[in-house]
Amino acid sequence: TSPTSMTIDPSTGLMSWTPTGGGEYDVNVSVSDGNGGEDTQEYTIEVVTYVSGTISTDTTWTLSGSPYIVTGGVVVMEGVVLTIEPGVEVKFNTDTAVQVDGTLIARGTADDKIIFTSCAEDWGFIYFSDSSVDASYDSDGNYIGGSILENCVIEYAGGADVDNNGAVRIYKAHPFINYTTIRNNLARGICVWDISSTLKITNNTISNNTAQYQYHGGGIYIYRSSGLDSSVIITNNIIKNNIARRRRGGIYNDSGAGYGLSFSVTITNNIINNNIAQDSGHGGGFYTSGGSVTIANNTINNNNAQDHGGGFYIASSFVTITNNIINNNIAQDSGGGFYIWGLVYNTISTIFNNSIIKNTAGNAPAFWFNS
């Protein structure tokens, strides 16, 4: 938009103007010397809002204040809500991050997504700590409150040197991640450790993320349940082109020891393709260990494991595998389609009505079962 009320001092050429909000403004300046000589120049002026430090009162990052430039770490204090309006762009300087100890409500729309991106080099992460407010749902499973990332784009993160690195880092927290694109990050797309309730990851596109020195789970990494009756729901996502430099490609889930069937993982209606588990890795598409695992109605194709389980690898679990399309996956060793290593003692697992075609492996191109 063109700024109004701009003035120019004719003696100095200095232009003065107070913007009404953030964003880009197009400026056309025409000058003449009174003798027929004239010239016109066009400029674009970007007005930004700089943010850093502690947010100690409920705050809204508005569209009129966008873009927001994160110049230092931002911490949303416990008991405080940060709301980000649809269409807002948040740009991060190198090694900066947002830590949520309270509530983050970032709800864009399909047409006006909230963008979290880099100013220049890779930035850090969005971190939900154990004091952050979990998402809550009604009896039909619909979101009604708490922390949420919805209709967002999160890109070019992962530049921080931290343990359990990821573009979105979640510790003993349960935000709702829905209709969000998490892409092109120099770390895992989502990194979760120690959950104790229900974590929902639905309707997202998680692509082109790389787990560098963190070994497992280029797209999604989930490690250990810290409580009974906890669950992970991964539904209606596209998880593609992710790389784990040191094993377990698109999704990695390990429930940890001692929680048995009280921990459940549901992986349904996803497209999981072109993920790679490098360095003698198991589970090109995904790897899951422990708990009760339901794998249904997914398309799992063109994934690559440099050891076992091209499509996926399951260890020490009670499993239900139904109505999946599992094709064109590659395992350098065994189980091109999938590889199962052990099931939970004294349980009945189900593998039914799957299409398992055109997978390749050094041994057992369709699947490998080791009880």
C-alpha positions as CSV (number, residue, x, y, z in Angstrom):
1,T,0.0,0.0,0.0
2,S,1.1,3.6,-0.5
3,P,1.7,5.6,2.6
4,T,-0.5,8.7,3.3
5,S,0.5,11.9,5.0
6,M,4.2,11.7,3.8
7,T,6.0,15.0,3.7
8,I,9.3,15.9,2.0
9,D,11.5,18.8,3.1
10,P,12.4,20.6,-0.1
11,S,15.6,21.9,1.3
12,T,17.0,18.6,2.5
13,G,15.0,16.0,0.5
14,L,14.2,14.3,3.8
15,M,10.9,12.3,3.8
16,S,8.9,12.0,7.0
17,W,6.1,9.6,7.6
18,T,4.5,7.7,10.5
19,P,3.2,4.2,9.4
20,T,-0.1,3.0,10.6
21,G,1.1,-0.6,10.9
22,G,3.6,-3.1,9.8
23,G,4.1,-4.4,6.3
24,E,5.4,-3.2,3.0
25,Y,4.7,0.2,1.6
26,D,5.3,1.3,-2.0
27,V,6.6,4.9,-2.3
28,N,6.7,6.8,-5.6
29,V,8.8,10.0,-5.4
30,S,8.7,12.5,-8.4
31,V,10.9,15.6,-8.5
32,S,11.3,18.4,-11.1
33,D,13.7,21.3,-11.3
34,G,11.2,23.8,-12.8
35,N,13.0,23.8,-16.1
36,G,11.5,20.7,-17.6
37,G,13.8,18.3,-15.9
38,E,12.1,15.6,-13.8
39,D,12.6,12.1,-12.5
40,T,10.6,9.4,-10.6
41,Q,11.9,6.8,-8.3
42,E,10.0,3.9,-6.7
43,Y,10.8,2.5,-3.3
44,T,9.5,-0.3,-1.1
45,I,9.6,0.4,2.7
46,E,9.1,-2.5,5.1
47,V,7.9,-1.7,8.6
48,V,8.5,-4.4,11.2
49,T,7.9,-5.1,14.8
50,Y,10.9,-6.3,16.9
51,V,10.3,-8.7,19.7
52,S,12.5,-10.5,22.3
53,G,12.5,-11.3,26.0
54,T,9.8,-12.3,28.4
55,I,6.1,-12.0,27.7
56,S,4.5,-11.5,31.2
57,T,1.0,-10.4,30.3
58,D,-1.5,-11.8,27.7
59,T,-0.3,-10.5,24.3
60,T,-1.6,-10.6,20.7
61,W,0.7,-10.4,17.7
62,T,-1.6,-8.6,15.3
63,L,-1.7,-8.6,11.5
64,S,-1.3,-4.9,11.5
65,G,2.0,-5.3,13.4
66,S,3.4,-8.0,11.0
67,P,6.0,-8.9,10.3
68,Y,7.5,-9.6,13.7
69,I,11.3,-10.0,13.9
70,V,12.5,-12.2,16.8
71,T,15.9,-10.6,17.7
72,G,16.4,-12.7,20.9
73,G,14.8,-15.5,22.8
74,V,11.0,-15.0,23.5
75,V,9.6,-16.7,26.6
76,V,5.8,-16.9,27.2
77,M,5.6,-17.1,31.0
78,E,3.5,-19.6,32.9
79,G,-0.1,-18.4,33.1
80,V,0.3,-16.1,30.1
81,V,-1.4,-16.4,26.7
82,L,0.3,-15.4,23.4
83,T,-2.2,-15.2,20.6
84,I,-1.0,-14.8,17.0
85,E,-3.5,-13.6,14.4
86,P,-4.1,-15.2,11.0
87,G,-1.7,-13.9,8.3
88,V,1.1,-12.9,10.7
89,E,4.6,-13.5,9.6
90,V,7.2,-14.2,12.3
91,K,10.9,-14.0,11.2
92,F,13.7,-15.3,13.5
93,N,17.3,-14.2,13.6
94,T,19.9,-16.9,13.9
95,D,19.7,-19.1,17.0
96,T,16.6,-17.4,18.3
97,A,13.5,-19.3,19.6
98,V,10.1,-19.1,21.3
99,Q,9.7,-21.0,24.5
100,V,6.1,-21.6,25.7
101,D,5.7,-22.0,29.5
102,G,2.1,-20.7,29.2
103,T,-0.2,-20.9,26.2
104,L,0.4,-20.4,22.5
105,I,-2.6,-19.9,20.3
106,A,-1.4,-19.7,16.7
107,R,-4.5,-20.3,14.6
108,G,-4.3,-19.2,11.0
109,T,-6.8,-20.0,8.3
110,A,-6.4,-21.9,5.0
111,D,-6.1,-18.6,3.2
112,D,-4.1,-16.7,5.8
113,K,-1.6,-18.9,7.4
114,I,0.8,-17.9,10.2
115,I,4.4,-18.1,8.9
116,F,7.3,-18.9,11.2
117,T,10.5,-18.5,9.1
118,S,14.0,-17.3,9.0
119,C,15.4,-13.8,8.5
120,A,18.7,-15.3,7.1
121,E,20.3,-18.4,8.4
122,D,18.5,-21.2,10.3
123,W,16.7,-20.2,13.5
124,G,16.1,-22.3,16.6
125,F,12.7,-23.7,17.4
126,I,9.3,-23.4,19.0
127,Y,9.4,-25.2,22.4
128,F,6.5,-26.3,24.6
129,S,7.7,-26.9,28.1
130,D,6.1,-29.1,30.8
131,S,4.4,-26.1,32.3
132,S,2.7,-25.1,29.0
133,V,-1.1,-25.5,28.8
134,D,-2.1,-28.7,27.0
135,A,-4.8,-28.6,24.3
136,S,-8.2,-29.7,25.5
137,Y,-11.0,-31.3,23.5
138,D,-14.8,-31.8,23.8
139,S,-16.5,-35.2,23.9
140,D,-16.3,-35.4,20.1
141,G,-12.6,-34.7,20.0
142,N,-12.9,-31.1,18.8
143,Y,-10.3,-28.6,20.0
144,I,-11.8,-26.2,22.6
145,G,-8.7,-24.6,24.3
146,G,-5.0,-24.7,25.2
147,S,-1.9,-24.5,23.1
148,I,-2.4,-25.0,19.4
149,L,-0.5,-24.7,16.1
150,E,-3.1,-24.6,13.3
151,N,-2.8,-23.5,9.7
152,C,0.8,-22.5,10.3
153,V,4.0,-22.8,8.2
154,I,7.2,-23.6,10.2
155,E,10.3,-23.6,8.0
156,Y,14.1,-23.2,8.1
157,A,14.4,-23.9,11.8
158,G,16.6,-26.4,13.6
159,G,19.8,-24.3,13.7
160,A,20.1,-24.5,17.5
161,D,22.7,-26.7,19.2
162,V,20.5,-28.4,21.8
163,D,19.6,-32.0,22.8
164,N,16.3,-33.3,21.4
165,N,16.4,-30.8,18.5
166,G,13.5,-30.1,16.3
167,A,11.6,-27.3,14.6
168,V,8.8,-27.9,17.2
169,R,10.1,-29.3,20.5
170,I,7.7,-30.7,23.1
171,Y,8.6,-31.9,26.6
172,K,5.9,-33.3,28.8
173,A,3.4,-31.2,26.9
174,H,0.5,-31.9,24.6
175,P,-0.3,-29.0,22.1
176,F,-2.6,-29.7,19.2
177,I,-0.8,-29.6,15.8
178,N,-3.3,-29.4,13.0
179,Y,-3.3,-28.3,9.3
180,T,0.3,-27.1,9.6
181,T,3.2,-27.4,7.2
182,I,6.6,-28.2,8.8
183,R,9.2,-28.2,6.1
184,N,12.8,-27.6,5.2
185,N,14.2,-27.7,8.7
186,L,17.8,-28.6,9.6
187,A,16.4,-30.9,12.4
188,R,13.4,-33.1,13.1
189,G,10.1,-31.6,12.1
190,I,8.5,-32.4,15.5
191,C,10.5,-33.7,18.5
192,V,8.6,-35.0,21.5
193,W,9.8,-36.6,24.7
194,D,8.0,-37.8,27.8
195,I,4.2,-37.6,27.2
196,S,1.6,-38.4,29.8
197,S,-1.7,-37.7,28.0
198,T,-3.0,-37.5,24.4
199,L,-0.9,-35.9,21.7
200,K,-2.7,-35.2,18.4
201,I,-0.8,-34.6,15.2
202,T,-3.4,-34.3,12.4
203,N,-3.8,-33.0,8.9
204,N,-0.3,-31.7,8.5
205,T,2.4,-31.8,5.8
206,I,5.8,-32.7,7.3
207,S,8.4,-32.7,4.6
208,N,12.1,-32.2,3.8
209,N,13.3,-32.3,7.4
210,T,16.6,-33.8,8.4
211,A,17.5,-35.3,11.7
212,Q,21.2,-34.5,11.8
213,Y,23.2,-35.7,14.8
214,Q,20.0,-36.6,16.7
215,Y,19.9,-39.9,14.9
216,H,16.2,-40.9,14.7
217,G,13.0,-39.6,13.2
218,G,13.5,-37.0,10.4
219,G,9.8,-36.1,10.3
220,I,8.4,-36.9,13.8
221,Y,10.3,-38.2,16.8
222,I,8.5,-39.4,19.9
223,Y,10.4,-41.0,22.8
224,R,9.1,-42.5,26.0
225,S,5.8,-42.2,27.8
226,S,6.0,-40.9,31.3
227,G,2.6,-41.9,32.4
228,L,0.0,-44.7,32.0
229,D,-2.9,-44.4,29.5
230,S,-1.0,-42.0,27.3
231,S,-1.4,-42.0,23.5
232,V,-0.2,-40.5,20.2
233,I,-2.6,-40.0,17.3
234,I,-0.9,-39.4,13.9
235,T,-3.8,-39.1,11.4
236,N,-4.4,-37.6,7.9
237,N,-0.8,-36.3,7.5
238,I,1.5,-36.2,4.5
239,I,5.0,-37.2,5.8
240,K,7.5,-37.2,3.0
241,N,11.1,-36.6,2.0
242,N,12.4,-36.7,5.5
243,I,15.8,-38.0,6.3
244,A,17.3,-39.5,9.5
245,R,21.0,-39.4,9.2
246,R,21.4,-42.1,11.8
247,R,18.4,-44.5,11.4
248,R,14.6,-44.4,11.6
249,G,13.3,-42.2,8.8
250,G,9.9,-40.5,8.6
251,I,8.5,-41.3,12.1
252,Y,10.3,-42.7,15.2
253,N,8.3,-43.7,18.2
254,D,9.7,-45.5,21.3
255,S,7.3,-45.8,24.2
256,G,10.1,-46.8,26.6
257,A,10.2,-49.8,28.9
258,G,7.6,-50.6,31.5
259,Y,4.4,-49.1,30.1
260,G,3.2,-52.1,28.0
261,L,-0.2,-51.8,26.4
262,S,-1.2,-48.7,28.4
263,F,0.6,-46.7,25.8
264,S,-1.1,-46.5,22.4
265,V,0.0,-45.3,19.0
266,T,-2.5,-44.7,16.2
267,I,-1.1,-44.1,12.7
268,T,-4.0,-43.9,10.3
269,N,-4.9,-42.3,6.9
270,N,-1.5,-40.9,6.3
271,I,0.6,-40.7,3.1
272,I,4.1,-41.7,4.2
273,N,6.5,-41.6,1.3
274,N,10.1,-41.0,0.1
275,N,11.6,-41.0,3.7
276,I,15.1,-42.4,4.3
277,A,16.7,-44.1,7.3
278,Q,20.4,-43.9,6.7
279,D,23.4,-45.5,8.4
280,S,22.2,-49.1,8.8
281,G,18.8,-47.7,9.7
282,H,15.6,-49.5,10.4
283,G,12.2,-48.3,9.2
284,G,12.4,-46.0,6.2
285,G,8.8,-44.8,6.6
286,F,8.5,-45.2,10.3
287,Y,9.8,-47.2,13.3
288,T,7.8,-47.9,16.4
289,S,8.6,-49.9,19.6
290,G,6.4,-50.8,22.5
291,G,2.8,-50.3,23.4
292,S,-0.3,-51.0,21.4
293,V,0.1,-49.9,17.7
294,T,-2.7,-49.4,15.1
295,I,-1.6,-48.9,11.5
296,A,-4.5,-48.5,9.2
297,N,-5.6,-47.0,5.9
298,N,-2.2,-45.5,5.1
299,T,-0.3,-45.3,1.9
300,I,3.3,-46.2,2.6
301,N,5.5,-46.1,-0.5
302,N,8.9,-45.3,-1.9
303,N,10.6,-45.3,1.5
304,N,14.2,-46.6,2.0
305,A,15.9,-48.3,5.0
306,Q,19.6,-49.0,4.8
307,D,19.0,-52.1,7.0
308,H,15.6,-53.6,7.9
309,G,12.0,-52.5,7.2
310,G,11.8,-50.4,4.1
311,G,8.2,-49.3,4.7
312,F,8.2,-49.6,8.5
313,Y,9.7,-51.6,11.4
314,I,7.9,-52.7,14.5
315,A,9.5,-54.0,17.7
316,S,8.0,-55.5,20.9
317,S,4.5,-54.3,20.3
318,F,0.9,-55.4,20.1
319,V,0.0,-54.5,16.5
320,T,-3.1,-54.1,14.2
321,I,-2.1,-53.6,10.6
322,T,-5.1,-53.3,8.3
323,N,-6.1,-51.8,5.0
324,N,-2.7,-50.2,4.1
325,I,-1.1,-49.8,0.7
326,I,2.6,-50.8,1.2
327,N,4.5,-50.6,-2.1
328,N,7.8,-49.8,-3.7
329,N,9.7,-49.6,-0.5
330,I,13.3,-50.7,-0.2
331,A,15.3,-52.4,2.6
332,Q,18.9,-53.1,2.0
333,D,18.7,-56.1,4.3
334,S,15.3,-57.7,5.2
335,G,11.7,-56.8,5.0
336,G,11.2,-54.5,2.0
337,G,7.5,-53.8,2.9
338,F,7.9,-54.1,6.7
339,Y,9.8,-55.9,9.4
340,I,8.4,-57.1,12.7
341,W,10.8,-58.0,15.6
342,G,8.8,-59.6,18.4
343,L,5.3,-59.0,19.6
344,V,3.9,-58.5,23.1
345,Y,3.7,-61.8,25.0
346,N,0.3,-63.4,25.3
347,T,-1.5,-61.0,22.9
348,I,-3.1,-61.5,19.5
349,S,-2.0,-59.2,16.8
350,T,-3.8,-58.6,13.5
351,I,-2.4,-58.2,10.0
352,F,-5.3,-58.1,7.5
353,N,-6.3,-56.8,4.1
354,N,-3.1,-54.9,3.2
355,S,-1.8,-54.4,-0.4
356,I,1.9,-55.3,-0.3
357,I,3.5,-55.0,-3.7
358,K,6.7,-54.2,-5.5
359,N,8.8,-53.9,-2.4
360,T,12.4,-55.0,-2.6
361,A,15.0,-56.2,-0.1
362,G,18.0,-58.4,0.3
363,N,15.8,-60.9,2.1
364,A,12.0,-61.2,2.2
365,P,10.9,-58.4,-0.1
366,A,7.3,-58.3,1.2
367,F,7.8,-58.6,5.0
368,W,9.9,-60.3,7.6
369,F,8.5,-61.6,10.9
370,N,10.7,-62.6,13.8
371,S,8.9,-63.6,16.9
